[in-house]
Amino acid sequence: EVKLVESGGGLVQPGRSLKLSCAASGFSFNDYWMGWVRQAPGKGLEWIGEINQDSSTINYTPSLKDKFTISRDNAQNTLYLQMSKLGSEDTAIYYCAREYSYFDYWGQGVMVTVSS
Amino acid sequence: DIQMTQSPASLSASLGETVTIECLASEDIYSNLAWYQQKPGKSPQLLIYYANSLNDGVPSRFSGSGSGTQYSLKINSLQSEDVSIYFCQQNYDSPPTFGGGTKLELK
Protein backbone atom coordinates (compact mmCIF):
# COMPACT_ATOMS: atom_id res chain seq x y z
CA GLU A 1 0.00 0.00 0.00
CA VAL A 2 1.34 3.40 -1.00
CA LYS A 3 1.64 5.73 1.99
CA LEU A 4 2.84 9.30 2.21
CA VAL A 5 3.04 10.84 5.66
CA GLU A 6 3.91 14.50 6.15
CA SER A 7 5.33 15.92 9.35
CA GLY A 8 6.99 19.05 10.68
CA GLY A 9 4.10 21.48 10.52
CA GLY A 10 2.87 23.78 13.24
CA LEU A 11 2.78 27.40 14.32
CA VAL A 12 5.67 29.56 13.17
CA GLN A 13 6.35 33.28 13.50
CA PRO A 14 6.47 35.52 10.44
CA GLY A 15 9.93 35.69 8.88
CA ARG A 16 11.02 32.35 10.33
CA SER A 17 11.80 29.08 8.59
CA LEU A 18 10.31 25.60 8.76
CA LYS A 19 11.17 22.25 7.21
CA LEU A 20 8.54 19.70 6.31
CA SER A 21 9.16 16.02 5.74
CA CYS A 22 7.23 13.40 3.81
CA ALA A 23 7.93 9.76 4.55
CA ALA A 24 7.10 7.44 1.68
CA SER A 25 6.42 3.71 1.78
CA GLY A 26 4.77 0.99 -0.27
CA PHE A 27 6.46 1.83 -3.56
CA SER A 28 9.91 2.27 -5.03
CA PHE A 29 10.48 5.89 -3.96
CA ASN A 30 13.55 6.43 -6.14
CA ASP A 31 11.57 5.61 -9.31
CA TYR A 32 9.21 8.56 -9.06
CA TRP A 33 9.04 12.30 -9.33
CA MET A 34 7.60 13.81 -6.16
CA GLY A 35 5.86 17.10 -5.58
CA TRP A 36 4.44 19.49 -3.01
CA VAL A 37 1.02 21.13 -3.23
CA ARG A 38 -0.54 23.48 -0.73
CA GLN A 39 -4.06 24.60 0.09
CA ALA A 40 -4.82 27.77 2.02
CA PRO A 41 -7.82 27.52 4.38
CA GLY A 42 -11.01 27.30 2.35
CA LYS A 43 -9.12 27.83 -0.91
CA GLY A 44 -7.99 25.84 -3.92
CA LEU A 45 -4.85 23.89 -4.66
CA GLU A 46 -1.50 25.49 -5.48
CA TRP A 47 1.42 23.54 -6.89
CA ILE A 48 4.65 24.42 -5.12
CA GLY A 49 7.19 22.37 -7.00
CA GLU A 50 8.60 18.99 -7.94
CA ILE A 51 11.79 16.98 -7.86
CA ASN A 52 12.89 14.16 -10.12
CA GLN A 53 14.20 10.78 -9.12
CA ASP A 54 17.89 11.67 -8.63
CA SER A 55 17.37 15.33 -7.61
CA SER A 56 18.99 16.54 -10.82
CA THR A 57 15.85 18.46 -11.81
CA ILE A 58 13.87 20.58 -9.39
CA ASN A 59 11.12 22.92 -10.57
CA TYR A 60 9.19 25.52 -8.61
CA THR A 61 6.25 27.75 -9.18
CA PRO A 62 7.93 31.10 -9.91
CA SER A 63 6.42 33.03 -7.00
CA LEU A 64 7.90 30.61 -4.44
CA LYS A 65 11.25 29.86 -6.03
CA ASP A 66 13.23 32.16 -3.73
CA LYS A 67 11.53 31.02 -0.52
CA PHE A 68 11.10 27.25 -0.79
CA THR A 69 13.59 24.46 -1.43
CA ILE A 70 12.64 20.89 -2.29
CA SER A 71 14.99 18.00 -1.66
CA ARG A 72 14.86 14.26 -1.16
CA ASP A 73 16.80 11.44 0.47
CA ASN A 74 16.26 8.25 -1.49
CA ALA A 75 18.07 6.16 1.13
CA GLN A 76 15.52 7.31 3.71
CA ASN A 77 12.53 7.36 1.30
CA THR A 78 11.86 10.91 2.40
CA LEU A 79 10.92 14.12 0.62
CA TYR A 80 11.56 17.53 2.15
CA LEU A 81 10.30 21.08 1.82
CA GLN A 82 12.44 23.81 3.36
CA MET A 83 10.45 27.02 3.74
CA SER A 84 12.03 30.36 4.60
CA LYS A 85 10.89 33.96 5.11
CA LEU A 86 7.41 32.73 5.93
CA GLY A 87 4.49 35.12 5.85
CA SER A 88 0.81 34.91 6.66
CA GLU A 89 0.14 34.09 3.00
CA ASP A 90 1.97 30.79 3.54
CA THR A 91 -0.60 29.56 6.07
CA ALA A 92 -1.95 26.40 4.46
CA ILE A 93 -2.16 22.65 4.50
CA TYR A 94 0.90 21.25 2.75
CA TYR A 95 0.59 17.99 0.85
CA CYS A 96 3.28 15.83 -0.64
CA ALA A 97 2.23 13.81 -3.65
CA ARG A 98 3.63 11.23 -5.97
CA GLU A 99 3.82 12.82 -9.38
CA TYR A 100 3.33 11.10 -12.69
CA SER A 101 2.19 14.05 -14.77
CA TYR A 102 -0.86 13.96 -12.54
CA PHE A 103 -0.74 13.31 -8.77
CA ASP A 104 -1.78 9.74 -8.13
CA TYR A 105 -1.12 9.50 -4.39
CA TRP A 106 -1.34 12.23 -1.76
CA GLY A 107 -0.35 12.43 1.85
CA GLN A 108 -2.85 13.40 4.53
CA GLY A 109 -1.36 16.89 4.68
CA VAL A 110 0.27 18.93 7.42
CA MET A 111 -0.93 22.32 8.64
CA VAL A 112 1.43 25.27 8.73
CA THR A 113 0.20 28.40 10.48
CA VAL A 114 2.25 31.58 10.21
CA SER A 115 1.32 33.98 12.97
CA SER A 116 2.91 36.02 15.73
CA ASP B 1 0.76 29.90 -16.83
CA ILE B 2 -2.27 28.03 -18.18
CA GLN B 3 -5.44 29.19 -16.44
CA MET B 4 -8.06 26.59 -15.54
CA THR B 5 -11.62 27.84 -15.06
CA GLN B 6 -14.12 25.51 -13.46
CA SER B 7 -17.88 25.85 -13.50
CA PRO B 8 -20.06 25.94 -11.63
CA ALA B 9 -18.30 26.95 -8.40
CA SER B 10 -21.00 25.15 -6.44
CA LEU B 11 -23.69 22.70 -7.30
CA SER B 12 -26.63 21.18 -5.46
CA ALA B 13 -28.14 17.95 -6.75
CA SER B 14 -30.41 15.13 -5.61
CA LEU B 15 -29.52 11.51 -5.02
CA GLY B 16 -29.63 9.54 -8.26
CA GLU B 17 -29.23 12.64 -10.39
CA THR B 18 -26.57 13.07 -13.07
CA VAL B 19 -24.23 16.03 -12.63
CA THR B 20 -21.64 17.58 -14.91
CA ILE B 21 -18.72 19.80 -13.97
CA GLU B 22 -16.88 21.79 -16.62
CA CYS B 23 -13.26 22.86 -16.86
CA LEU B 24 -11.98 25.34 -19.42
CA ALA B 25 -8.28 25.78 -20.13
CA SER B 26 -6.83 29.07 -21.37
CA GLU B 27 -5.10 27.18 -24.17
CA ASP B 28 -5.08 23.73 -25.74
CA ILE B 29 -3.86 21.17 -23.20
CA TYR B 30 -4.15 18.14 -25.51
CA SER B 31 -6.14 16.03 -23.02
CA ASN B 32 -3.49 16.39 -20.30
CA LEU B 33 -6.16 16.86 -17.69
CA ALA B 34 -6.86 15.19 -14.37
CA TRP B 35 -9.83 15.35 -12.01
CA TYR B 36 -9.58 15.03 -8.23
CA GLN B 37 -12.15 14.54 -5.50
CA GLN B 38 -11.58 16.07 -2.09
CA LYS B 39 -13.92 14.95 0.65
CA PRO B 40 -14.34 17.21 3.69
CA GLY B 41 -11.22 17.23 5.83
CA LYS B 42 -9.35 14.85 3.53
CA SER B 43 -6.62 15.09 0.92
CA PRO B 44 -7.48 15.10 -2.80
CA GLN B 45 -7.83 11.75 -4.53
CA LEU B 46 -7.23 11.13 -8.23
CA LEU B 47 -10.39 10.22 -10.14
CA ILE B 48 -9.59 10.68 -13.82
CA TYR B 49 -6.36 11.20 -15.76
CA TYR B 50 -5.62 12.00 -19.40
CA ALA B 51 -9.12 13.46 -19.57
CA ASN B 52 -11.02 10.17 -19.69
CA SER B 53 -9.04 7.38 -17.97
CA LEU B 54 -10.62 6.16 -14.76
CA ASN B 55 -8.18 5.66 -11.88
CA ASP B 56 -8.10 2.26 -10.22
CA GLY B 57 -10.89 1.77 -7.71
CA VAL B 58 -12.96 4.73 -8.86
CA PRO B 59 -16.63 3.83 -9.39
CA SER B 60 -17.75 3.61 -13.00
CA ARG B 61 -20.42 6.27 -12.43
CA PHE B 62 -17.58 8.78 -12.81
CA SER B 63 -16.45 9.62 -16.32
CA GLY B 64 -14.37 12.29 -18.01
CA SER B 65 -14.47 13.69 -21.50
CA GLY B 66 -13.27 16.58 -23.58
CA SER B 67 -10.46 17.80 -25.77
CA GLY B 68 -8.64 20.96 -26.67
CA THR B 69 -9.58 23.54 -24.08
CA GLN B 70 -12.91 22.12 -22.86
CA TYR B 71 -13.30 19.20 -20.45
CA SER B 72 -16.00 17.79 -18.25
CA LEU B 73 -16.50 15.41 -15.36
CA LYS B 74 -19.79 13.55 -15.25
CA ILE B 75 -21.21 11.73 -12.25
CA ASN B 76 -24.09 9.38 -13.00
CA SER B 77 -26.57 8.36 -10.34
CA LEU B 78 -25.26 10.65 -7.60
CA GLN B 79 -24.54 8.96 -4.27
CA SER B 80 -24.27 10.56 -0.82
CA GLU B 81 -20.56 9.73 -0.67
CA ASP B 82 -19.97 11.91 -3.74
CA VAL B 83 -20.43 15.08 -1.66
CA SER B 84 -17.01 16.67 -2.17
CA ILE B 85 -15.08 19.41 -3.84
CA TYR B 86 -13.88 18.51 -7.31
CA PHE B 87 -10.78 20.01 -8.92
CA CYS B 88 -9.42 19.80 -12.43
CA GLN B 89 -5.69 20.07 -13.13
CA GLN B 90 -3.72 20.49 -16.33
CA ASN B 91 -0.35 18.82 -16.65
CA TYR B 92 0.43 19.82 -20.23
CA ASP B 93 2.69 22.69 -19.30
CA SER B 94 4.67 23.72 -16.24
CA PRO B 95 3.63 24.85 -13.73
CA PRO B 96 0.74 22.41 -13.32
CA THR B 97 -2.34 24.45 -12.52
CA PHE B 98 -5.64 23.63 -10.88
CA GLY B 99 -9.15 24.88 -11.36
CA GLY B 100 -10.77 26.75 -8.51
CA GLY B 101 -12.92 23.79 -7.51
CA THR B 102 -16.59 22.83 -7.62
CA LYS B 103 -18.35 22.17 -4.35
CA LEU B 104 -20.98 19.48 -4.79
CA GLU B 105 -23.73 19.23 -2.20
CA LEU B 106 -26.90 17.22 -1.83
CA LYS B 107 -30.20 18.92 -2.35
Chai-1 contact restraints between the chains, C-beta under 6 A:
chainA,res_idxA,chainB,res_idxB,connection_type,confidence,min_distance_angstrom,max_distance_angstrom,comment,restraint_id
A,G44,B,F98,contact,1.0,0.0,6.0,A-B,restraint_1
A,G44,B,G100,contact,1.0,0.0,6.0,A-B,restraint_2
A,G44,B,G101,contact,1.0,0.0,6.0,A-B,restraint_3
A,L45,B,F87,contact,1.0,0.0,6.0,A-B,restraint_4
A,L45,B,F98,contact,1.0,0.0,6.0,A-B,restraint_5
A,W47,B,P95,contact,1.0,0.0,6.0,A-B,restraint_6
A,W47,B,P96,contact,1.0,0.0,6.0,A-B,restraint_7
A,N59,B,S94,contact,1.0,0.0,6.0,A-B,restraint_8
A,T61,B,P95,contact,1.0,0.0,6.0,A-B,restraint_9
A,Y95,B,S43,contact,1.0,0.0,6.0,A-B,restraint_10
A,S101,B,N91,contact,1.0,0.0,6.0,A-B,restraint_11
A,Y102,B,A34,contact,1.0,0.0,6.0,A-B,restraint_12
A,Y102,B,Y49,contact,1.0,0.0,6.0,A-B,restraint_13
A,Y102,B,N91,contact,1.0,0.0,6.0,A-B,restraint_14
A,D104,B,L46,contact,1.0,0.0,6.0,A-B,restraint_15
A,W106,B,S43,contact,1.0,0.0,6.0,A-B,restraint_16
A,W106,B,P44,contact,1.0,0.0,6.0,A-B,restraint_17
A,Q108,B,S43,contact,1.0,0.0,6.0,A-B,restraint_18
A,G109,B,S43,contact,1.0,0.0,6.0,A-B,restraint_19
